[in-house]
């Protein structure tokens, strides 16, 4: 997403000027919604996009983009410490200018937002501002604009909101969610993070880089519990090495609000009751789909028991009501609730509505990344999932410190490959510096059903971190060089 050359801004059209009977109506302007709109418009369909807030959604304004901007700043702070402690560069960090940091973050978000608006304007997508609700299987009412009828179909893309634990209420200062954590005032000296998934780990990592004492509590027996167990192990080791107090298998019991923070009670994995005081309690225990006000029943739809809108046809992401499709965080698993998966879902639905044959989304080939320090990046099946599905599994792992560039970085990490014995690669799992940029190769390997021998014929640059990926596949193909 880049700023449109003309810096065009999607106009707020007078009600009388809006196309009342477009080909497609999209409800929600986040990543899934606006990607559907852009692709449908590019295919010659007329599109009305209803959004009650700003196009770009959570990812652009409260999630992916601002959080990764802040994590980049954290990486710079960590680099100063590394320069001093490891490389003899006598650098010191005087302070963090929080307003300046926030201004840079907000500028990045603003330029991306203008870019999305420019793309929509250039594509002639009609954006109408207001809350939308279904009034039938082909009709939508938008507050302030009235009724619209879709000739080809309606796309539900209303996204998600942070889940909150019972007994807790976010106040934006002492108790915050992942949506407002970046916008809370200043940098706290201590943080208690509830939730050890990707979001919780990233926020724990950021605050530790900024000098806070961090306690990270996860109810499951390991961090990022949907990832491979070796990913969890190496990630936990890296976070603990940085001084983060990681408590897995632990349960949050209660929290008392103090004048300048919280006092929380946690039951540890050993069954002990522990009190944790922190300036800020950050709740990152997952996200829930947003359907309130959508009036699904008016179109003959309902959510499942978890609140998702499940498609009847996953190949088309079409619900049981013909012509109504779903993208993004409204979808249940195997959809991943990731922005890049939403882009793919939007492309699929737009092409389907245009009458094109479009391949279904291969969720197993969608990469998963945690942008903490260390980072994690995975694609495909974990070792446990592969064995549970009956595969005859062969596994090879290689520490990043086994290659020269890994020694240079000095942050540890691992490459792990899971493959069918004598067959295709089933999963690739990485932990370490910059692995978010390394996963693309493995995505192609898994997505194209490659075998280790296919990868082993390709030469990786030396010295690089990615050469550890190449070496791992060389060994699996029986051509081990540095790894025997």
VENNOR-V13076 format. One record per backbone hydrogen bond with DSSP energy under -1.0 kcal/mol. CO is the residue of the C=O (numbers start at 1). NH is the residue of the N-H. E is the energy in kcal/mol with one decimal. If there is no record, write none. Layout:
co = <CO,CO>
nh = <NH,NH>
e = <E,E>
//
This chain:
co = <4,14,15,20,22,23,23,24,25,26,27,29,30,31,32,33,34,35,36,37,38,39,40,41,46,47,48,49,50,51,54,56,57,58,58,59,63,64,65,66,67,68,69,70,71,72,73,74,75,76,77,78,79,80,81,82,82,83,89,96,97,98,99,100,101,102,103,104,105,106,107,108,109,110,111,112,113,114,115,116,117,118,119,120,121,126,128,131,133,138,139,139,140,141,142,142,146,148,153,154,155,156,159,161,165,174,175,175,176,177,189,190,191,192,193,194,196,197,198,199,200,201,202,203,204,205,206,207,208,213,214,215,216,217,218,220,224,228,229,230,231,232,233,234,235,236,237,238,239,240,244,245,247,251,254,256,261,262,263,264,265,265,266,267,268,272,274,276,278,280,281,282,286,288,291,294,295,296,296,297,304,308,313,313,317,318,318,321,323,324,325,328,330,332,338,339,340,341,342,343,344,345,346,347,348,349,350,351,352,361,362,363,364,368,370,375,376,377,378,379,382,383,384,385,386,387,391,392,394,396,398,399,400,403,404,405,406,413,414,415,416,417,418,418,419,420,424,426,427,428,429,430,431,432,432,434,435,439,440,441,442,443,444,445,446,450,451,451,452,455,465,466,467,468,469,470,471,472,473,474,475>
nh = <7,17,18,149,151,152,153,48,155,50,157,56,34,35,36,37,38,39,40,41,42,43,45,44,24,126,26,128,28,130,57,60,61,62,63,65,67,68,69,70,71,72,73,74,75,76,77,78,79,80,81,82,83,84,85,86,87,89,91,98,101,102,103,104,105,106,107,108,109,110,111,112,113,114,115,116,117,118,119,120,121,122,123,125,124,49,51,143,141,150,135,136,148,133,145,146,142,140,25,325,27,327,290,288,168,281,171,172,283,181,213,280,215,282,217,284,224,201,202,203,204,205,206,207,208,209,210,212,211,191,245,193,247,195,250,249,227,232,233,234,235,236,237,238,239,240,241,242,244,243,246,216,218,267,265,263,258,278,256,276,253,254,274,251,271,268,266,264,262,192,176,194,163,161,294,134,298,299,301,300,307,304,317,318,326,312,313,324,154,319,156,331,309,335,342,343,344,345,346,347,348,349,350,351,352,353,354,356,355,363,365,366,380,378,376,432,370,430,368,428,386,387,388,389,391,390,393,421,419,417,415,402,403,407,408,409,410,400,431,398,429,396,426,427,394,423,420,381,418,379,416,377,414,375,435,437,439,443,444,445,446,447,448,450,449,425,454,455,456,458,468,470,471,472,473,474,475,476,477,479,478>
e = <-2.3,-1.9,-1.1,-2.6,-2.6,-2.6,-1.7,-2.3,-2.8,-3.1,-2.5,-3.5,-3.1,-1.5,-1.5,-2.2,-2.6,-2.2,-2.5,-2.4,-2.2,-1.2,-2.3,-1.8,-2.2,-2.5,-2.8,-2.6,-3.0,-1.3,-1.4,-1.5,-2.2,-2.6,-2.2,-2.3,-2.5,-1.9,-1.9,-2.0,-2.2,-1.7,-1.7,-2.2,-2.0,-1.8,-1.9,-2.6,-2.0,-1.4,-1.5,-2.5,-2.6,-1.9,-2.9,-2.7,-1.2,-2.6,-2.9,-1.5,-2.5,-2.8,-2.2,-2.1,-2.4,-2.9,-2.0,-2.0,-2.2,-2.7,-2.6,-1.9,-2.7,-2.7,-1.8,-2.4,-2.6,-2.5,-2.4,-2.4,-2.4,-2.8,-2.0,-2.6,-1.3,-3.0,-2.2,-2.8,-2.9,-2.8,-2.2,-1.1,-2.6,-2.3,-2.7,-2.0,-2.7,-2.3,-1.8,-2.9,-2.9,-2.2,-2.6,-3.2,-1.9,-3.3,-2.0,-1.6,-2.9,-1.4,-2.6,-1.2,-2.3,-2.8,-3.0,-3.1,-3.1,-2.5,-2.3,-2.2,-2.3,-2.5,-2.5,-2.3,-1.9,-2.1,-1.7,-2.6,-1.8,-2.7,-2.6,-3.1,-3.4,-3.4,-2.1,-3.3,-2.4,-2.0,-2.2,-2.4,-2.5,-2.6,-2.2,-2.2,-2.5,-2.6,-2.1,-1.0,-2.1,-1.7,-1.1,-2.9,-2.7,-3.0,-2.8,-2.5,-3.1,-2.1,-2.8,-2.9,-3.0,-1.3,-3.4,-2.7,-2.1,-2.9,-3.1,-3.2,-3.0,-2.6,-2.7,-2.9,-2.8,-2.5,-2.2,-2.8,-1.1,-1.8,-2.3,-1.4,-1.8,-2.7,-1.3,-1.7,-2.1,-1.9,-2.2,-2.1,-2.3,-3.1,-3.0,-1.9,-2.4,-1.7,-2.1,-1.9,-1.5,-2.4,-2.6,-2.2,-2.3,-2.5,-2.5,-2.4,-2.2,-2.7,-1.4,-2.9,-1.5,-1.2,-1.6,-1.4,-1.2,-2.4,-2.1,-2.5,-2.4,-3.0,-2.8,-2.6,-2.4,-2.2,-2.6,-1.6,-2.1,-1.7,-1.1,-3.4,-2.6,-2.7,-2.3,-1.8,-1.7,-1.6,-2.0,-2.0,-2.3,-1.6,-2.1,-2.5,-2.9,-1.9,-2.7,-2.1,-2.8,-3.1,-2.9,-2.6,-3.0,-2.1,-2.5,-2.3,-1.8,-1.0,-1.1,-1.4,-1.1,-2.2,-1.7,-2.0,-2.7,-2.7,-2.2,-2.5,-1.5,-3.2,-1.1,-1.5,-2.4,-2.0,-1.8,-1.7,-2.7,-1.9,-1.8,-2.3,-2.1,-1.7,-1.9,-3.2,-1.7>
//
